[in-house]
Amino acid sequence: MNIKLVNKLKEYIKTPQLFEILVQENINQNIYNEFDINSSERTLGNLNNQVVRVLGLREIDEEFYALIEFGANIIGWTVLENSIFIHPKKLESVKINFDKFTTPDFNRQVNINKDLVLSLKGRLLTSKSFIQVDGVQLEMIYLKGKFQGFVYPRDIIRGIDTSDYLNVDESVKLYRDSNLVIDQEPVAETMKATVTLVFLELNIAKLSTENQTSWVNLDDLDYDTSHLDIENSHLQENFIQMQTNERKKTKSIIESLLKRQIELEKNIDKYETRLNRVENLYNNLRNSKLGKIQVAIWERRGK
C-alpha cells in the first residue's frame, strides 16, 4: 500500500478537488459503472501506468474508490491503493538540455520506451506536475497537451514568463520557431511588442505584437534581463495552479457527465419505443383475421 497516496486520499475526502494519479494497480481489478458502483463493467487492463484524472472519491469498507477519467472519457470507479499521486506545480514553458540528459529508469518501469531525445529535442514543452518515487522528484513533460514522459528537474531549461514592453524595428531578425531556424518577415516599421517568455540559458525570447508571435535572439534586442530570475529546480506543490486547472476542467467534465446521462436516457427511450412497436405489431397481428385463426388453433391444441 502506498501510504503517501492514502494520506492524500484521506485529505481529499475531506476537501474534494480534482487531481491526477499515475495508475499502479492490479490490471485484473474491477472498474465499476459511474452511476452504479455495484455494477462491474470491465477490468483495469491497459489503463495501468496511465495518467488519469480523479473526479470523485468514496471510502467504502476502508477502501478508497475513485471515479476516473481518461482521454476525456469517464471510465468508472476503481480501487486506489498503490497508485502514485501527481503533484501540481506552477505551469512552465520548458526545453530539455539534451547535452546532459539521462532518461530516468522509471520511464521504462511504466512502459514509456520511446526515445525522448529523438522525439523532444528542440521542442517547446510544458511542465505542470511532478511525482515522487523513492524520494526522487521526477517532472512530467507535455507536448501540445500530451504527456511524453518523466524527466529529472536538473535536465530542464526553464522559461521565464514576462510582460515587458519594448520597441521592435525592421533591424530585429524574427523567427517563427524557438530554435531560430524558420525566418519570419520583419516588421515594416517600428512598433511596440511584448516580451512574453525568456530562456536566459538559451539566449532567446518570445515576442508578441499586434499581428503575430515571434522568437528572437536576445542579442538583437535592446532589452535588459537583469531583473529576471530562474527559480530553484526543487519542485514545490502549487495548489493555486491546481485550483486554476480545476476551474478550467470542471466545465468539460460536467458537459461529459451530462452527455453520458443524455445518451443513457436516449437509449432508454429507444428501447421503450422499440418495445412499444413490437407490442403494437403483436396486438395488430393477434386481432387480425389471420391472427384470430392462429390463436384459435393454438387454443385448440392446448386443450
C-alpha positions as CSV (number, residue, x, y, z in Angstrom):
1,M,0.0,0.0,0.0
2,N,1.2,3.5,-0.9
3,I,0.9,5.3,2.4
4,K,1.6,8.7,0.8
5,L,-1.3,8.2,-1.6
6,V,-3.6,7.0,1.1
7,N,-2.8,10.1,3.2
8,K,-3.6,12.3,0.2
9,L,-6.9,10.4,-0.4
10,K,-8.0,11.0,3.2
11,E,-7.2,14.7,2.7
12,Y,-9.2,14.9,-0.5
13,I,-12.2,13.0,1.0
14,K,-12.5,15.9,3.5
15,T,-11.9,18.7,0.9
16,P,-12.9,17.3,-2.5
17,Q,-10.8,18.5,-5.5
18,L,-9.9,17.2,-8.9
19,F,-6.4,15.7,-9.1
20,E,-4.4,13.2,-11.2
21,I,-2.7,9.9,-10.4
22,L,-0.4,7.6,-12.2
23,V,-2.3,4.3,-12.1
24,Q,-0.3,1.5,-10.4
25,E,-2.9,-1.1,-9.5
26,N,-3.7,-4.8,-10.3
27,I,-4.6,-5.0,-14.0
28,N,-7.3,-7.5,-13.1
29,Q,-9.2,-5.4,-10.6
30,N,-12.7,-4.2,-11.5
31,I,-13.9,-0.9,-12.9
32,Y,-17.5,-0.2,-11.8
33,N,-20.2,1.8,-13.6
34,E,-20.1,5.5,-12.8
35,F,-23.8,5.5,-11.9
36,D,-23.8,2.2,-10.1
37,I,-20.7,1.3,-8.0
38,N,-22.1,-2.2,-7.6
39,S,-22.1,-2.9,-11.3
40,S,-18.8,-4.2,-12.7
41,E,-18.2,-3.3,-16.3
42,R,-14.6,-4.2,-17.1
43,T,-11.1,-4.7,-15.6
44,L,-8.4,-2.1,-15.3
45,G,-6.3,-3.7,-18.0
46,N,-4.2,-1.3,-20.2
47,L,-5.2,1.7,-18.0
48,N,-2.4,0.7,-15.7
49,N,0.6,3.0,-16.0
50,Q,-1.6,5.7,-17.4
51,V,-2.2,9.2,-16.1
52,V,-5.9,9.6,-15.2
53,R,-7.9,12.3,-13.5
54,V,-9.9,11.6,-10.4
55,L,-13.3,13.2,-10.5
56,G,-14.7,11.8,-7.2
57,L,-13.7,9.7,-4.2
58,R,-15.7,7.3,-1.9
59,E,-14.5,5.4,1.1
60,I,-16.2,2.0,1.4
61,D,-15.2,-0.6,4.0
62,E,-11.9,1.2,4.5
63,E,-11.1,1.1,0.7
64,F,-10.9,4.2,-1.5
65,Y,-12.9,4.1,-4.7
66,A,-12.1,6.8,-7.3
67,L,-14.2,7.9,-10.3
68,I,-11.6,8.2,-13.0
69,E,-11.4,10.0,-16.4
70,F,-9.0,9.1,-19.2
71,G,-8.8,10.8,-22.5
72,A,-11.8,13.0,-21.9
73,N,-13.9,9.8,-21.2
74,I,-15.3,9.0,-17.8
75,I,-14.2,5.4,-17.2
76,G,-15.9,4.5,-13.9
77,W,-15.0,3.7,-10.3
78,T,-12.0,1.6,-9.2
79,V,-10.0,1.0,-6.0
80,L,-6.9,3.0,-5.4
81,E,-4.2,1.5,-3.2
82,N,-0.8,1.6,-4.9
83,S,-1.0,4.4,-7.5
84,I,1.2,7.5,-7.4
85,F,-0.2,10.9,-6.6
86,I,0.6,13.6,-9.2
87,H,1.6,16.9,-7.6
88,P,0.5,20.0,-9.5
89,K,3.1,22.7,-9.9
90,K,3.5,26.1,-11.5
91,L,2.9,25.9,-15.2
92,E,6.1,26.5,-17.1
93,S,7.3,26.5,-20.7
94,V,10.5,24.5,-20.8
95,K,13.1,22.9,-23.0
96,I,15.3,19.9,-22.2
97,N,19.0,20.1,-22.0
98,F,19.9,17.1,-24.0
99,D,23.7,17.8,-23.7
100,K,23.5,16.3,-20.2
101,F,20.2,14.4,-20.3
102,T,19.7,11.0,-18.8
103,T,16.5,9.1,-19.0
104,P,15.0,8.1,-15.6
105,D,14.7,4.3,-15.2
106,F,11.2,4.9,-14.0
107,N,10.1,5.6,-17.6
108,R,10.8,2.0,-18.6
109,Q,9.1,0.7,-15.5
110,V,5.9,2.3,-16.6
111,N,6.3,1.3,-20.3
112,I,7.5,4.6,-21.7
113,N,10.0,3.2,-24.0
114,K,10.3,5.9,-26.7
115,D,13.5,7.8,-27.4
116,L,12.9,11.1,-25.7
117,V,16.0,12.6,-27.3
118,L,14.6,11.9,-30.7
119,S,11.0,12.9,-30.0
120,L,11.6,16.0,-27.9
121,K,14.9,17.6,-28.9
122,G,14.4,21.2,-29.7
123,R,10.7,21.2,-28.9
124,L,9.0,23.8,-26.8
125,L,7.4,21.8,-24.0
126,T,5.2,22.3,-20.9
127,S,5.8,21.2,-17.3
128,K,2.9,21.4,-14.9
129,S,3.3,18.5,-12.5
130,F,5.7,16.1,-10.8
131,I,5.8,12.8,-8.9
132,Q,8.0,11.5,-6.1
133,V,9.4,8.0,-6.5
134,D,11.7,6.6,-3.8
135,G,12.4,10.1,-2.5
136,V,13.3,11.4,-6.0
137,Q,11.3,14.1,-7.8
138,L,10.5,13.4,-11.5
139,E,9.0,16.2,-13.6
140,M,6.2,15.4,-16.0
141,I,6.7,16.8,-19.5
142,Y,3.9,17.6,-22.0
143,L,4.0,18.4,-25.8
144,K,0.9,20.1,-27.0
145,G,-1.1,18.8,-24.1
146,K,0.0,15.2,-24.4
147,F,2.1,13.6,-21.7
148,Q,5.5,12.5,-23.0
149,G,7.5,11.1,-20.0
150,F,9.3,11.8,-16.8
151,V,12.5,13.9,-16.7
152,Y,14.9,14.8,-13.9
153,P,14.4,18.5,-12.9
154,R,18.2,19.1,-13.3
155,D,17.9,18.4,-17.0
156,I,15.2,21.0,-17.7
157,I,15.8,24.5,-19.1
158,R,13.0,26.8,-17.7
159,G,11.5,29.7,-19.4
160,I,10.6,32.8,-17.5
161,D,7.2,34.4,-18.1
162,T,7.3,38.2,-18.5
163,S,5.1,41.1,-19.7
164,D,7.8,43.7,-20.5
165,Y,7.3,46.2,-23.4
166,L,9.9,47.3,-25.9
167,N,10.1,48.7,-29.4
168,V,11.0,46.4,-32.3
169,D,12.1,47.7,-35.7
170,E,13.0,46.2,-39.1
171,S,16.6,45.5,-38.0
172,V,15.4,42.8,-35.5
173,K,15.6,39.4,-37.1
174,L,12.4,37.4,-36.3
175,Y,11.8,33.7,-36.3
176,R,8.7,31.5,-36.3
177,D,10.2,28.8,-34.1
178,S,12.1,28.7,-30.8
179,N,15.1,27.1,-32.4
180,L,15.6,30.2,-34.6
181,V,15.6,28.2,-37.8
182,I,12.5,29.4,-39.7
183,D,12.7,33.1,-40.7
184,Q,9.7,35.4,-40.3
185,E,9.0,38.7,-42.1
186,P,10.5,41.6,-40.2
187,V,8.1,44.4,-39.1
188,A,7.5,47.1,-41.6
189,E,8.0,49.9,-39.2
190,T,9.0,50.4,-35.5
191,M,6.2,49.0,-33.3
192,K,5.6,48.1,-29.7
193,A,6.0,44.4,-28.7
194,T,5.6,42.5,-25.5
195,V,8.3,40.1,-24.3
196,T,6.2,37.2,-23.0
197,L,8.8,34.4,-22.5
198,V,12.6,34.4,-22.0
199,F,15.0,31.5,-21.9
200,L,18.1,33.1,-20.4
201,E,20.2,29.9,-20.7
202,L,19.4,29.7,-24.4
203,N,19.6,33.5,-25.0
204,I,16.2,33.6,-26.8
205,A,12.9,35.3,-26.2
206,K,9.3,35.2,-27.4
207,L,7.7,38.4,-28.6
208,S,4.0,39.3,-29.2
209,T,2.9,42.1,-31.4
210,E,-0.5,43.1,-32.7
211,N,-0.5,40.6,-35.5
212,Q,1.9,37.8,-34.6
213,T,4.2,36.0,-32.2
214,S,7.9,35.7,-32.9
215,W,11.1,34.3,-31.5
216,V,14.3,36.4,-31.3
217,N,17.9,36.2,-30.2
218,L,18.3,38.3,-27.1
219,D,21.4,39.9,-28.5
220,D,19.3,41.5,-31.2
221,L,17.1,43.3,-28.7
222,D,17.6,46.4,-26.6
223,Y,16.3,44.5,-23.5
224,D,17.8,44.3,-20.0
225,T,17.2,40.9,-18.5
226,S,18.9,41.6,-15.1
227,H,15.5,41.7,-13.3
228,L,14.7,38.1,-14.4
229,D,15.5,35.2,-12.1
230,I,15.4,31.5,-12.7
231,E,13.6,29.6,-10.0
232,N,15.3,26.9,-7.9
233,S,15.0,23.4,-9.5
234,H,13.5,22.0,-6.3
235,L,9.8,21.4,-7.2
236,Q,7.0,22.5,-4.9
237,E,3.4,21.7,-5.0
238,N,1.3,24.6,-6.2
239,F,-2.4,24.4,-5.1
240,I,-3.2,27.7,-6.8
241,Q,-2.3,26.1,-10.1
242,M,-4.4,23.0,-9.1
243,Q,-7.4,25.2,-8.5
244,T,-6.8,27.1,-11.7
245,N,-6.7,23.8,-13.6
246,E,-9.8,22.6,-11.7
247,R,-11.8,25.6,-12.8
248,K,-10.8,25.1,-16.4
249,K,-11.6,21.4,-16.4
250,T,-14.9,21.4,-14.4
251,K,-17.0,22.7,-17.2
252,S,-15.8,20.0,-19.7
253,I,-16.3,17.3,-17.0
254,I,-19.9,18.4,-16.3
255,E,-20.6,18.5,-20.0
256,S,-19.2,15.0,-20.3
257,L,-21.4,13.7,-17.5
258,L,-24.4,15.4,-18.9
259,K,-23.7,13.9,-22.3
260,R,-23.4,10.4,-20.8
261,Q,-26.7,10.9,-19.0
262,I,-28.4,12.1,-22.1
263,E,-27.1,9.1,-24.1
264,L,-28.4,6.8,-21.4
265,E,-31.8,8.5,-21.5
266,K,-31.9,8.3,-25.3
267,N,-31.1,4.6,-25.2
268,I,-33.9,4.0,-22.6
269,D,-36.3,6.0,-24.9
270,K,-35.1,4.0,-27.9
271,Y,-35.7,0.6,-26.1
272,E,-39.1,1.7,-24.9
273,T,-40.1,2.8,-28.4
274,R,-38.9,-0.5,-29.8
275,L,-40.8,-2.4,-27.2
276,N,-44.0,-0.4,-27.9
277,R,-43.6,-1.1,-31.6
278,V,-43.2,-4.8,-31.1
279,E,-46.2,-4.8,-28.7
280,N,-48.3,-2.9,-31.3
281,L,-47.3,-5.3,-34.0
282,Y,-48.2,-8.3,-31.9
283,N,-51.6,-6.8,-30.9
284,N,-52.3,-5.9,-34.6
285,L,-51.4,-9.4,-35.7
286,R,-53.4,-11.1,-32.9
287,N,-56.5,-9.0,-33.7
288,S,-56.3,-9.6,-37.5
289,K,-58.4,-12.2,-39.1
290,L,-55.4,-14.5,-39.7
291,G,-54.2,-13.8,-36.2
292,K,-57.6,-14.8,-34.7
293,I,-57.5,-18.1,-36.7
294,Q,-53.9,-18.9,-35.5
295,V,-54.9,-18.1,-31.8
296,A,-57.9,-20.4,-32.1
297,I,-55.6,-23.2,-33.5
298,W,-53.2,-22.7,-30.5
299,E,-56.0,-22.8,-28.0
300,R,-57.5,-26.0,-29.6
301,R,-54.0,-27.6,-29.4
302,G,-53.7,-26.6,-25.8
303,K,-56.8,-28.5,-24.9
